Amino acid sequence: MAVFFAAIFAVLAYCLASTVLFGGPFQALALCTIWSDRLGLAYWPALVFCAMLLALILTKLSARSGMPRAMLPAFFIVISMGFSAVLVGSYATVQRARIVEKFNPDLEIRSSVFASFRNAPRDFQFFLHGAALKDCNAYAWSYREMGFYKLPPNVAVNVLPPNWIEQCSLQRTR
């Protein structure tokens, strides 16, 4: 019976952590499996592994300090997912800042990497991770490429801030 409760707590913990951190109960699994190529950040799987090791250490310490055995798998899941999101998210933010600095745009906006975790993988919508304007050319940020790509004017007028569109007289081409 204890194994049954441990499994229930673990599933509930995973669903809650995945929804809070990644926007849905299946997002975390999808990001680590079928969508793993959508983050072009080098070494991110190693950071996830490190987060899991840290979570394992904390879980062992919690077991020794008297945490009920049925709660240990749930505790491990929540801690490892939280550490993973923070480590990978922080690393991605630092790397993006370095790349943006080298790109040296005239204007720039950024969505947080955590907003990207929650919104980006949805194929039916366009989520703007970040945008830049350089010499009145519009660019969008890609985590897959870990760099900027040029936005076609037809897209730029739909996603860029109105003052950018006005400042550079961006117009649809069709």
C-alpha positions as CSV (number, residue, x, y, z in Angstrom):
1,M,0.0,0.0,0.0
2,A,2.9,2.4,0.7
3,V,4.2,1.8,-2.8
4,F,0.8,2.7,-4.2
5,F,0.7,6.0,-2.2
6,A,4.3,6.8,-3.2
7,A,3.4,6.3,-6.9
8,I,0.3,8.5,-6.5
9,F,2.3,11.3,-4.8
10,A,5.0,11.1,-7.4
11,V,2.6,11.4,-10.3
12,L,0.8,14.3,-8.6
13,A,4.2,16.0,-7.8
14,Y,5.3,15.6,-11.4
15,C,2.1,17.0,-12.9
16,L,2.1,19.9,-10.5
17,A,5.8,20.7,-11.0
18,S,5.5,20.4,-14.8
19,T,2.5,22.6,-14.9
20,V,4.0,25.3,-12.7
21,L,7.4,25.3,-14.3
22,F,6.7,24.4,-17.9
23,G,3.0,25.2,-18.5
24,G,1.5,21.8,-18.7
25,P,1.7,18.2,-17.4
26,F,3.4,16.9,-20.5
27,Q,5.7,19.8,-21.3
28,A,8.7,18.7,-19.2
29,L,8.7,15.2,-20.7
30,A,8.3,16.7,-24.2
31,L,11.1,19.2,-23.7
32,C,13.4,16.3,-22.6
33,T,12.4,13.9,-25.3
34,I,10.6,14.8,-28.5
35,W,11.5,18.5,-28.3
36,S,15.0,18.2,-26.9
37,D,16.4,19.7,-30.2
38,R,14.6,22.9,-29.5
39,L,17.2,24.2,-27.2
40,G,20.5,24.7,-29.0
41,L,22.3,25.3,-25.8
42,A,25.4,23.2,-25.4
43,Y,25.6,20.9,-22.3
44,W,22.1,21.5,-21.1
45,P,21.5,17.7,-20.5
46,A,24.6,17.7,-18.2
47,L,23.0,20.5,-16.2
48,V,19.8,18.4,-15.9
49,F,21.9,15.5,-14.7
50,C,23.6,17.7,-12.1
51,A,20.2,18.9,-10.9
52,M,19.1,15.3,-10.5
53,L,22.3,14.5,-8.5
54,L,21.6,17.4,-6.2
55,A,18.0,16.4,-5.8
56,L,19.1,12.8,-5.0
57,I,21.5,14.1,-2.3
58,L,18.7,16.2,-0.8
59,T,16.3,13.3,-0.9
60,K,18.8,11.0,0.9
61,L,19.3,13.7,3.5
62,S,15.5,14.1,3.9
63,A,15.1,10.4,4.3
64,R,17.7,10.3,7.1
65,S,16.0,13.3,8.8
66,G,12.7,11.5,9.0
67,M,10.7,12.4,5.8
68,P,8.0,9.7,5.3
69,R,9.2,7.1,2.7
70,A,6.0,7.6,0.6
71,M,6.9,11.2,0.1
72,L,10.5,10.7,-1.0
73,P,9.9,10.1,-4.8
74,A,7.6,13.1,-5.0
75,F,10.2,15.2,-3.2
76,F,12.9,14.0,-5.6
77,I,10.8,14.8,-8.6
78,V,9.9,18.3,-7.5
79,I,13.4,19.2,-6.4
80,S,15.1,17.8,-9.5
81,M,12.6,19.6,-11.9
82,G,13.0,22.8,-10.0
83,F,16.8,22.7,-10.0
84,S,16.8,21.7,-13.7
85,A,14.6,24.6,-14.7
86,V,16.8,27.0,-12.7
87,L,20.1,25.7,-13.8
88,V,19.2,25.4,-17.5
89,G,17.3,28.6,-17.5
90,S,20.1,30.6,-15.8
91,Y,22.7,29.1,-18.2
92,A,20.5,30.0,-21.2
93,T,20.0,33.5,-19.9
94,V,23.7,34.1,-19.5
95,Q,24.5,32.7,-22.9
96,R,21.8,34.8,-24.6
97,A,23.1,37.9,-22.8
98,R,26.6,37.2,-24.2
99,I,25.3,36.7,-27.8
100,V,23.1,39.8,-27.6
101,E,26.0,41.9,-26.5
102,K,28.1,40.7,-29.4
103,F,25.2,41.3,-31.8
104,N,24.9,44.8,-30.5
105,P,21.3,45.7,-31.5
106,D,20.0,49.2,-31.6
107,L,16.9,48.1,-29.7
108,E,16.0,44.8,-28.0
109,I,13.3,43.1,-26.0
110,R,13.5,39.8,-24.2
111,S,11.0,37.3,-22.8
112,S,12.3,35.4,-19.8
113,V,13.6,31.9,-20.5
114,F,11.0,30.7,-18.0
115,A,8.2,32.2,-20.2
116,S,9.8,30.5,-23.1
117,F,9.7,27.1,-21.3
118,R,6.0,27.6,-20.7
119,N,5.0,28.9,-24.1
120,A,7.5,28.1,-26.9
121,P,6.9,24.4,-27.7
122,R,3.4,25.0,-28.8
123,D,3.4,24.5,-32.5
124,F,0.1,26.3,-33.2
125,Q,1.4,29.7,-32.1
126,F,4.3,32.0,-32.6
127,F,6.0,32.9,-29.3
128,L,8.5,35.7,-29.4
129,H,11.4,34.8,-27.2
130,G,13.1,38.1,-27.9
131,A,13.5,40.6,-30.7
132,A,16.1,43.1,-31.9
133,L,16.2,45.9,-34.2
134,K,19.5,46.7,-35.9
135,D,19.8,49.3,-38.7
136,C,16.0,49.0,-39.0
137,N,16.2,45.3,-39.7
138,A,14.0,43.2,-37.5
139,Y,15.4,40.0,-35.9
140,A,13.8,37.4,-33.5
141,W,15.6,35.3,-31.0
142,S,15.8,31.5,-31.5
143,Y,16.8,29.2,-28.7
144,R,17.2,26.4,-31.2
145,E,19.9,28.3,-33.0
146,M,21.0,30.3,-29.9
147,G,21.0,33.4,-32.1
148,F,19.0,35.9,-34.0
149,Y,17.3,35.3,-37.3
150,K,15.9,37.9,-39.7
151,L,12.2,38.5,-39.5
152,P,10.3,38.9,-42.8
153,P,8.5,42.3,-42.8
154,N,5.1,40.5,-42.9
155,V,5.9,38.8,-39.6
156,A,7.7,41.7,-38.1
157,V,4.6,44.0,-38.3
158,N,2.6,41.5,-36.4
159,V,5.0,40.8,-33.5
160,L,7.2,43.8,-32.9
161,P,6.3,46.7,-30.7
162,P,4.3,49.4,-32.5
163,N,7.0,52.1,-31.8
164,W,9.6,50.0,-33.6
165,I,7.4,49.5,-36.6
166,E,6.7,53.3,-36.8
167,Q,10.3,54.2,-36.1
168,C,11.6,52.1,-39.0
169,S,8.5,52.4,-41.3
170,L,8.2,48.7,-41.4
171,Q,5.4,47.6,-43.8
172,R,4.0,44.4,-45.2
173,T,5.5,43.3,-48.5
174,R,2.3,41.4,-49.6
